[in-house]
Amino acid sequence: MPPSLQREEFKYDGELTAFLKKAVAYADTYSHFSFFQSNDIPYPFEPFKTLVAIGAKEILKPSHANFDALGAFHQDDWVFGFLGYDLKNELELLKSEHSNHENFDNIGFFKPEILIELEQNNVIITAANPSAIWQIITKTIDSKIAPIDVGRIKSKISKTEYIESVEKLRSHIEEGDIYEINFCQEFYGDIKALNPSDVYWALNTASPKPFSAFQKFNDQYLVCASPERFMRKAGNKLTSQPIKGTVRRGQDDEEDAILKHQLRNDEKEMAENMMIVDLVRNDLAKSSKTGSVKVEEMFGIYAFEQVFQMISTVTSESRDGLTYLDVIKNAFPMGSMTGAPKHKVMQLIELYESSKRGIFSGAAGYISPDGDFDFNVIIRSIFLNMKDNQFSFQVGSAITYDSDPEKEYEECLLKASAIRSILTTK
């Protein structure tokens, strides 16, 4: 910890969500912040820590920023931010020529002026003057929730175009080019009036997730309700938790039990999950000690607000001599958001998708001073561009030969249901 910073612990007697709302409101007075939380959702190998990083004492400049630049920027300090999907072009001979409506940089990180950590009811503040920050946040008056008013939600492609593309992708699978591909589409519209913090808390209420993230980079906001971890490094232990397999929640406990059983025994969903687990195992093996890659859980079924998800957990021990950036690069982007084999699938994503993914299906998270990290997968997310008054979001589903294009389209809408409900609230 730099000598100019102090670390103090405080006890908050009230409801912690109330404190977090005050902390985020204070954070939004700065040009940059990152907020991660787990919503107290139990998760194998732990969900996100609750962290609020506020203000930017130093920013990774977006021009020519890449993985190597991030390594030079880190310098044994806390850094918070995101890795965009299109960083793949740095790792493979690939390109991204489409446009999208988010306009985020490929990579964005900053070193915070203030770091807030929550451990049960203890609030730990690292800052030049922690007591002053504590006083400001606890005395913050909750602002009145502003209406979320946006224009009509538009789709970059029509349902007919989506179905035609899925059929073409099925032909690629039949011909043996690929085994599975995650095919995505973009929705977008105009912002008439909204407060980004209100959008985040509304989405978090409608769809609480274990890898929730809310980030501000100047006029751009990431509002993220992610259920999925890309990768965590804790010491020499690596953990990746791909999601493949989705079904809606039921109207009651009885229907829930039926749908949960159906998902756990759905051969198509299990085959999708298994293919991605194999891909993740191969990705981790590039960074791991021989024989250390293990599937800790296969086909785990976890309940979220709108859906059940099939989640598997893969762990390993990192090889000596590798940096944390080597570990990230060897597995990026997340296999669940590409497909198999990864390189060919990413070529077809560029060919058949109509929008640049940008930071969607990338990763948001942090790197600690000692090089440990935790990153989610940027899905179930709204991208807000307050300068241009634009919002967008993307959703996708895994396409295999057995996929029914109509059902895959409906799965996309199901995954977007929480976002759509927030943006259509008047």
C-alpha positions as CSV (number, residue, x, y, z in Angstrom):
1,M,0.0,0.0,0.0
2,P,1.5,3.4,-1.0
3,P,2.5,5.5,2.0
4,S,0.1,8.2,1.0
5,L,-2.9,5.8,1.5
6,Q,-4.4,4.6,4.8
7,R,-6.6,1.6,5.4
8,E,-9.3,1.8,8.1
9,E,-12.2,-0.4,9.1
10,F,-15.7,0.8,9.9
11,K,-18.8,-0.9,11.2
12,Y,-22.1,-0.1,9.3
13,D,-25.1,-0.7,11.6
14,G,-27.8,-0.5,8.9
15,E,-28.7,-2.6,5.9
16,L,-25.6,-3.0,3.7
17,T,-27.5,-2.5,0.4
18,A,-28.4,1.0,1.7
19,F,-24.7,1.7,2.3
20,L,-23.8,0.3,-1.2
21,K,-26.3,2.6,-2.8
22,K,-24.8,5.6,-1.1
23,A,-21.3,4.5,-2.0
24,V,-22.3,4.0,-5.7
25,A,-24.0,7.4,-5.7
26,Y,-20.8,9.0,-4.3
27,A,-18.7,7.0,-6.8
28,D,-20.8,8.4,-9.7
29,T,-19.5,11.9,-8.9
30,Y,-16.1,10.7,-10.3
31,S,-15.2,10.0,-13.9
32,H,-14.4,6.3,-13.2
33,F,-15.7,3.7,-10.9
34,S,-16.2,-0.1,-10.7
35,F,-18.6,-1.9,-8.4
36,F,-18.7,-5.6,-8.0
37,Q,-21.0,-7.7,-5.8
38,S,-22.4,-11.2,-5.4
39,N,-25.8,-10.4,-4.0
40,D,-25.0,-13.0,-1.3
41,I,-25.7,-15.8,-3.8
42,P,-24.0,-19.1,-2.9
43,Y,-21.7,-20.2,-5.7
44,P,-19.0,-22.9,-6.0
45,F,-15.6,-21.5,-5.2
46,E,-17.2,-18.2,-4.1
47,P,-18.8,-15.5,-6.2
48,F,-17.4,-11.9,-6.6
49,K,-16.1,-10.1,-3.6
50,T,-18.0,-6.9,-2.8
51,L,-15.7,-4.1,-4.0
52,V,-16.2,-0.4,-4.9
53,A,-13.2,1.2,-6.7
54,I,-13.7,5.0,-7.0
55,G,-11.8,7.7,-8.9
56,A,-8.9,7.2,-11.3
57,K,-5.5,8.3,-10.1
58,E,-4.2,6.7,-13.3
59,I,-5.9,5.4,-16.5
60,L,-4.7,2.9,-19.1
61,K,-4.8,5.0,-22.2
62,P,-7.0,3.3,-24.8
63,S,-4.8,4.2,-27.8
64,H,-2.7,1.2,-28.6
65,A,-3.9,-0.5,-25.4
66,N,-3.5,-4.2,-25.3
67,F,-2.6,-7.1,-23.0
68,D,1.0,-6.1,-22.8
69,A,0.1,-2.5,-22.1
70,L,-2.1,-3.7,-19.2
71,G,0.8,-5.7,-17.8
72,A,3.0,-2.6,-17.8
73,F,0.2,-0.5,-16.4
74,H,-0.6,-2.8,-13.5
75,Q,2.8,-2.3,-11.7
76,D,1.8,-4.2,-8.5
77,D,-1.3,-2.0,-7.9
78,W,-5.0,-2.6,-7.8
79,V,-6.5,-2.2,-11.3
80,F,-10.2,-2.4,-12.3
81,G,-11.9,-2.5,-15.6
82,F,-12.8,-4.7,-18.6
83,L,-11.4,-6.8,-21.4
84,G,-13.3,-6.5,-24.7
85,Y,-14.1,-9.5,-26.8
86,D,-12.3,-8.0,-29.8
87,L,-8.9,-8.3,-28.0
88,K,-9.1,-11.7,-29.6
89,N,-7.7,-10.0,-32.7
90,E,-4.4,-9.5,-30.8
91,L,-4.3,-13.2,-29.9
92,E,-5.3,-14.7,-33.3
93,L,-5.3,-13.7,-36.9
94,L,-8.8,-12.3,-36.7
95,K,-10.7,-9.1,-37.4
96,S,-13.8,-7.2,-36.4
97,E,-15.3,-5.0,-39.1
98,H,-18.9,-4.6,-38.0
99,S,-20.2,-1.7,-36.0
100,N,-22.3,-1.6,-32.8
101,H,-24.0,0.9,-30.6
102,E,-21.9,0.7,-27.5
103,N,-18.7,2.3,-28.7
104,F,-16.6,1.1,-25.7
105,D,-12.8,0.8,-26.2
106,N,-11.4,-2.7,-26.6
107,I,-9.8,-2.5,-23.1
108,G,-10.3,-0.1,-20.1
109,F,-8.6,-0.1,-16.7
110,F,-7.9,2.4,-14.0
111,K,-6.1,2.6,-10.7
112,P,-8.6,3.8,-8.0
113,E,-8.1,6.7,-5.6
114,I,-10.4,5.0,-3.2
115,L,-11.1,1.3,-2.6
116,I,-14.0,0.0,-0.5
117,E,-14.2,-3.6,0.6
118,L,-17.1,-5.2,2.4
119,E,-16.6,-8.2,4.7
120,Q,-19.9,-9.1,6.4
121,N,-20.8,-5.8,8.2
122,N,-17.3,-4.4,8.1
123,V,-16.5,-1.7,5.6
124,I,-12.8,-1.3,4.9
125,I,-11.8,1.9,3.1
126,T,-8.3,2.5,1.6
127,A,-7.8,6.1,0.7
128,A,-5.8,9.2,1.6
129,N,-8.4,10.0,4.3
130,P,-10.7,7.0,4.9
131,S,-12.6,8.7,7.7
132,A,-13.5,11.6,5.5
133,I,-14.8,9.2,2.8
134,W,-16.8,7.3,5.4
135,Q,-18.4,10.5,6.6
136,I,-19.3,11.7,3.1
137,I,-20.8,8.3,2.1
138,T,-22.8,7.7,5.2
139,K,-24.2,11.2,5.1
140,T,-25.2,10.9,1.5
141,I,-29.0,11.4,1.1
142,D,-30.7,8.9,-1.2
143,S,-31.7,10.6,-4.4
144,K,-35.2,10.1,-5.8
145,I,-35.4,7.4,-8.4
146,A,-35.7,8.9,-11.9
147,P,-37.9,7.4,-14.5
148,I,-36.2,5.2,-17.1
149,D,-37.4,6.6,-20.4
150,V,-35.9,5.1,-23.6
151,G,-37.1,4.9,-27.2
152,R,-38.3,1.7,-28.9
153,I,-36.0,-1.3,-28.5
154,K,-34.8,-2.0,-32.0
155,S,-33.1,-5.2,-33.3
156,K,-30.0,-5.1,-35.5
157,I,-31.4,-8.2,-37.4
158,S,-34.9,-9.5,-37.9
159,K,-36.2,-12.8,-36.5
160,T,-36.2,-14.1,-40.1
161,E,-32.5,-13.1,-40.6
162,Y,-31.6,-14.7,-37.3
163,I,-33.3,-18.0,-38.3
164,E,-31.7,-18.0,-41.7
165,S,-28.2,-17.5,-40.1
166,V,-28.8,-20.3,-37.6
167,E,-29.7,-22.7,-40.5
168,K,-26.4,-21.7,-42.3
169,L,-24.5,-22.3,-39.1
170,R,-26.1,-25.7,-38.8
171,S,-24.8,-26.5,-42.3
172,H,-21.3,-25.6,-41.1
173,I,-21.7,-28.1,-38.3
174,E,-23.0,-30.8,-40.6
175,E,-20.0,-30.2,-42.9
176,G,-17.7,-30.7,-39.9
177,D,-16.3,-27.1,-39.8
178,I,-17.4,-26.6,-36.2
179,Y,-19.1,-28.5,-33.4
180,E,-20.9,-25.6,-31.6
181,I,-21.1,-21.8,-32.0
182,N,-22.5,-19.1,-29.8
183,F,-24.5,-16.9,-32.1
184,C,-25.5,-13.4,-30.8
185,Q,-27.6,-10.5,-31.8
186,E,-27.7,-6.8,-30.8
187,F,-30.7,-4.7,-29.6
188,Y,-30.4,-0.9,-29.2
189,G,-32.3,2.3,-28.9
190,D,-32.2,6.0,-27.8
191,I,-32.0,7.2,-24.3
192,K,-34.6,9.9,-23.5
193,A,-34.0,10.2,-19.8
194,L,-32.5,7.9,-17.1
195,N,-30.0,7.8,-14.3
196,P,-27.5,5.0,-14.9
197,S,-27.4,4.1,-11.2
198,D,-31.2,3.6,-11.2
199,V,-30.8,1.3,-14.2
200,Y,-28.2,-0.8,-12.4
201,W,-30.3,-1.1,-9.2
202,A,-33.4,-1.9,-11.1
203,L,-31.7,-4.7,-13.1
204,N,-30.0,-6.0,-9.9
205,T,-33.4,-6.2,-8.2
206,A,-35.0,-7.9,-11.2
207,S,-32.0,-10.2,-11.8
208,P,-29.6,-10.5,-8.9
209,K,-26.5,-12.4,-10.0
210,P,-23.3,-13.6,-8.3
211,F,-21.0,-11.7,-10.7
212,S,-22.8,-8.4,-10.8
213,A,-20.8,-5.4,-12.1
214,F,-21.5,-1.7,-12.6
215,Q,-18.7,0.4,-14.2
216,K,-18.3,4.0,-15.3
217,F,-15.7,5.1,-17.8
218,N,-16.4,8.8,-18.3
219,D,-19.8,8.9,-20.2
220,Q,-20.0,5.2,-20.7
221,Y,-21.6,2.7,-18.3
222,L,-21.6,-1.1,-18.1
223,V,-24.6,-2.4,-16.2
224,C,-24.0,-6.1,-15.8
225,A,-26.1,-8.9,-14.3
226,S,-23.7,-11.8,-15.1
227,P,-24.2,-15.3,-13.7
228,E,-20.9,-16.5,-15.2
229,R,-17.2,-16.4,-14.1
230,F,-14.6,-16.3,-16.9
231,M,-11.7,-17.1,-14.6
232,R,-10.3,-16.5,-11.2
233,K,-6.7,-16.7,-10.0
234,A,-6.1,-17.1,-6.3
235,G,-2.4,-17.9,-5.7
236,N,-1.6,-20.7,-8.1
237,K,-5.2,-22.0,-8.3
238,L,-7.2,-21.2,-11.5
239,T,-11.0,-21.6,-11.6
240,S,-13.2,-21.3,-14.7
241,Q,-17.0,-21.9,-14.7
242,P,-18.6,-22.1,-18.1
243,I,-22.4,-21.9,-18.4
244,K,-24.2,-23.8,-21.2
245,G,-27.8,-24.8,-20.7
246,T,-30.7,-22.6,-19.9
247,V,-34.4,-23.1,-19.1
248,R,-37.0,-20.7,-17.7
249,R,-38.1,-20.7,-14.1
250,G,-41.6,-22.1,-13.3
251,Q,-44.6,-20.5,-11.8
252,D,-44.3,-22.4,-8.6
253,D,-42.0,-24.9,-6.8
254,E,-43.6,-27.9,-8.5
255,E,-43.1,-26.5,-12.0
256,D,-39.6,-25.4,-11.0
257,A,-38.7,-29.0,-10.0
258,I,-40.0,-30.3,-13.3
259,L,-38.0,-27.8,-15.4
260,K,-34.9,-28.3,-13.3
261,H,-35.1,-32.0,-13.9
262,Q,-35.7,-31.5,-17.6
263,L,-32.6,-29.3,-17.9
264,R,-30.4,-31.7,-16.0
265,N,-31.4,-34.6,-18.3
266,D,-31.6,-32.7,-21.6
267,E,-29.1,-34.5,-23.9
268,K,-28.7,-31.4,-26.2
269,E,-27.9,-29.1,-23.3
270,M,-25.6,-31.6,-21.7
271,A,-23.7,-32.1,-25.0
272,E,-23.3,-28.3,-25.3
273,N,-22.0,-28.1,-21.8
274,M,-19.6,-31.0,-22.2
275,M,-18.1,-29.5,-25.4
276,I,-17.4,-26.2,-23.7
277,V,-16.0,-27.9,-20.6
278,D,-13.6,-29.8,-22.9
279,L,-12.6,-26.4,-24.6
280,V,-12.1,-24.8,-21.2
281,R,-10.0,-27.7,-20.0
282,N,-7.8,-27.3,-23.1
283,D,-7.5,-23.6,-22.5
284,L,-6.5,-24.0,-18.8
285,A,-4.1,-26.8,-19.7
286,K,-2.0,-24.2,-21.6
287,S,-1.3,-22.5,-18.3
288,S,-1.3,-25.4,-15.9
289,K,0.9,-28.0,-14.3
290,T,0.6,-31.4,-16.0
291,G,-2.3,-33.4,-14.6
292,S,-3.7,-30.6,-12.5
293,V,-6.7,-29.7,-14.6
294,K,-9.8,-31.1,-12.9
295,V,-13.6,-30.9,-13.5
296,E,-14.8,-30.2,-10.0
297,E,-18.5,-30.2,-11.0
298,M,-20.2,-31.2,-14.2
299,F,-23.7,-30.2,-15.1
300,G,-24.5,-28.4,-11.9
301,I,-28.0,-26.8,-12.0
302,Y,-28.3,-23.4,-10.4
303,A,-31.4,-21.3,-9.9
304,F,-31.5,-17.6,-10.8
305,E,-34.4,-15.2,-10.9
306,Q,-35.6,-15.9,-14.4
307,V,-33.8,-19.1,-15.4
308,F,-32.1,-22.3,-14.3
309,Q,-28.5,-22.5,-15.7
310,M,-26.3,-25.5,-16.2
311,I,-22.8,-24.7,-14.8
312,S,-19.6,-26.7,-14.7
313,T,-16.5,-25.9,-12.7
314,V,-13.0,-26.5,-14.0
315,T,-9.9,-25.9,-11.8
316,S,-6.1,-26.3,-12.2
317,E,-2.8,-25.2,-10.8
318,S,-0.9,-22.6,-12.8
319,R,2.6,-23.5,-14.1
320,D,5.6,-21.8,-12.6
321,G,7.1,-19.0,-14.6
322,L,3.8,-17.8,-16.2
323,T,2.4,-14.3,-15.5
324,Y,-1.2,-13.6,-14.8
325,L,-1.5,-12.1,-18.3
326,D,-0.2,-15.4,-19.8
327,V,-3.0,-17.2,-18.0
328,I,-5.7,-14.8,-19.2
329,K,-4.4,-14.7,-22.8
330,N,-4.3,-18.5,-23.0
331,A,-8.1,-18.7,-22.2
332,F,-9.5,-15.5,-23.7
333,P,-12.2,-15.1,-24.8
334,M,-14.4,-17.4,-22.7
335,G,-15.2,-20.7,-24.6
336,S,-18.9,-20.6,-23.6
337,M,-19.3,-17.4,-25.7
338,T,-17.4,-18.7,-28.7
339,G,-17.8,-22.4,-29.3
340,A,-15.5,-25.1,-30.7
341,P,-13.1,-25.2,-32.2
342,K,-12.5,-21.7,-31.0
343,H,-10.5,-20.1,-33.9
344,K,-12.8,-21.3,-36.7
345,V,-15.9,-20.4,-34.6
346,M,-14.6,-16.8,-34.1
347,Q,-14.1,-16.5,-37.9
348,L,-17.8,-17.6,-38.4
349,I,-19.0,-15.2,-35.7
350,E,-17.5,-12.3,-37.7
351,L,-19.1,-13.7,-40.9
352,Y,-22.6,-14.3,-39.6
353,E,-23.2,-11.9,-36.8
354,S,-24.2,-8.4,-37.8
355,S,-22.8,-6.4,-34.9
356,K,-19.3,-6.0,-33.4
357,R,-19.4,-7.6,-30.0
358,G,-17.2,-4.9,-28.4
359,I,-17.0,-5.6,-24.7
360,F,-20.0,-7.9,-24.8
361,S,-18.8,-11.5,-24.1
362,G,-15.5,-10.0,-22.9
363,A,-14.8,-9.9,-19.2
364,A,-15.1,-7.3,-16.3
365,G,-13.2,-7.6,-13.1
366,Y,-10.0,-6.6,-11.2
367,I,-6.4,-7.6,-10.7
368,S,-5.0,-7.3,-7.2
369,P,-1.5,-6.0,-6.4
370,D,0.0,-9.5,-6.2
371,G,-1.5,-10.5,-9.6
372,D,-4.5,-12.5,-8.4
373,F,-7.6,-11.7,-10.4
374,D,-11.3,-12.4,-10.8
375,F,-13.3,-11.7,-14.0
376,N,-16.9,-12.4,-15.0
377,V,-18.2,-12.9,-18.5
378,I,-20.0,-9.7,-19.8
379,I,-23.4,-11.1,-20.5
380,R,-26.9,-10.0,-19.4
381,S,-25.6,-6.5,-19.7
382,I,-26.8,-3.1,-20.7
383,F,-24.3,-0.6,-22.3
384,L,-25.1,3.0,-21.8
385,N,-23.5,5.8,-23.8
386,M,-24.7,8.9,-22.0
387,K,-22.8,11.2,-24.4
388,D,-24.6,10.0,-27.5
389,N,-27.8,9.0,-25.6
390,Q,-27.7,5.4,-26.9
391,F,-28.2,2.1,-25.1
392,S,-27.6,-1.4,-26.4
393,F,-27.5,-5.0,-25.3
394,Q,-26.6,-8.3,-26.9
395,V,-27.8,-11.8,-26.3
396,G,-27.0,-15.2,-27.8
397,S,-27.4,-18.9,-27.6
398,A,-25.4,-22.0,-28.4
399,I,-26.1,-23.5,-31.8
400,T,-25.5,-27.2,-32.4
401,Y,-26.7,-29.4,-35.2
402,D,-29.8,-30.4,-33.2
403,S,-30.7,-26.7,-32.6
404,D,-34.2,-25.6,-33.4
405,P,-33.8,-22.0,-34.8
406,E,-37.2,-20.9,-33.4
407,K,-36.3,-22.2,-29.9
408,E,-32.9,-20.6,-30.1
409,Y,-34.5,-17.2,-30.9
410,E,-36.9,-17.7,-28.0
411,E,-34.0,-18.5,-25.7
412,C,-32.3,-15.2,-26.6
413,L,-35.5,-13.3,-25.7
414,L,-35.7,-15.2,-22.4
415,K,-32.1,-14.2,-21.5
416,A,-33.0,-10.6,-22.4
417,S,-36.3,-10.6,-20.5
418,A,-35.0,-8.9,-17.3
419,I,-33.2,-6.2,-19.4
420,R,-36.3,-5.6,-21.6
421,S,-38.5,-5.3,-18.5
422,I,-36.2,-2.6,-17.1
423,L,-36.0,-0.6,-20.3
424,T,-39.7,-0.7,-21.0
425,T,-40.6,0.6,-17.5
426,K,-42.2,4.0,-17.6
